[in-house]
């Protein structure tokens, strides 16, 4: 259950999911920053 385990379809799916979550978090942060600038 450690990082860098057996690379298979499951690992590929997990890597894609993590990337999607990171991108979503960055988009949310950018949106919050723009909102605070506009409303501030």
Sine and cosine of phi, psi and omega as CSV:
sin_phi,cos_phi,sin_psi,cos_psi,sin_omega,cos_omega
0.00,0.00,0.46,0.89,-0.01,-1.00
-0.98,-0.22,0.17,-0.99,0.02,-1.00
-0.95,0.30,0.52,-0.85,0.01,-1.00
0.97,0.24,0.58,0.81,0.02,-1.00
-0.98,0.19,-0.39,-0.92,0.00,-1.00
-0.90,0.43,0.82,-0.57,-0.02,-1.00
-0.99,0.12,0.94,-0.35,0.02,-1.00
-0.64,-0.77,-0.19,-0.98,0.04,-1.00
-0.86,0.52,-0.56,0.83,-0.01,-1.00
-0.92,0.40,-0.69,0.73,0.02,-1.00
-0.91,0.42,-0.61,0.79,0.01,-1.00
-0.90,0.44,-0.67,0.74,-0.01,-1.00
-0.91,0.42,-0.66,0.75,-0.01,-1.00
-0.91,0.42,-0.65,0.76,0.00,-1.00
-0.90,0.44,-0.64,0.77,0.02,-1.00
-0.92,0.40,-0.61,0.79,0.00,-1.00
-0.91,0.42,-0.69,0.72,0.01,-1.00
-0.89,0.46,-0.66,0.75,0.02,-1.00
-0.89,0.46,-0.65,0.76,0.00,-1.00
-0.90,0.43,-0.65,0.76,0.00,-1.00
-0.91,0.42,-0.66,0.75,0.01,-1.00
-0.90,0.44,-0.69,0.72,0.01,-1.00
-0.90,0.44,-0.66,0.75,0.01,-1.00
-0.89,0.45,-0.66,0.75,0.01,-1.00
-0.90,0.44,-0.65,0.76,0.01,-1.00
-0.91,0.42,-0.64,0.77,0.02,-1.00
-0.91,0.42,-0.66,0.75,0.02,-1.00
-0.90,0.44,-0.66,0.75,0.02,-1.00
-0.90,0.44,-0.69,0.73,0.01,-1.00
-0.90,0.45,-0.67,0.74,0.00,-1.00
-0.90,0.44,-0.66,0.75,0.01,-1.00
-0.91,0.42,-0.62,0.78,0.02,-1.00
-0.90,0.43,-0.72,0.69,0.02,-1.00
-0.89,0.46,-0.67,0.75,0.01,-1.00
-0.88,0.47,-0.69,0.72,-0.02,-1.00
-0.91,0.40,-0.56,0.83,0.03,-1.00
-0.94,0.35,-0.69,0.72,-0.03,-1.00
-0.93,0.38,-0.69,0.72,-0.05,-1.00
-0.98,0.18,-0.43,0.90,-0.03,-1.00
-0.97,0.22,0.00,0.00,0.00,0.00
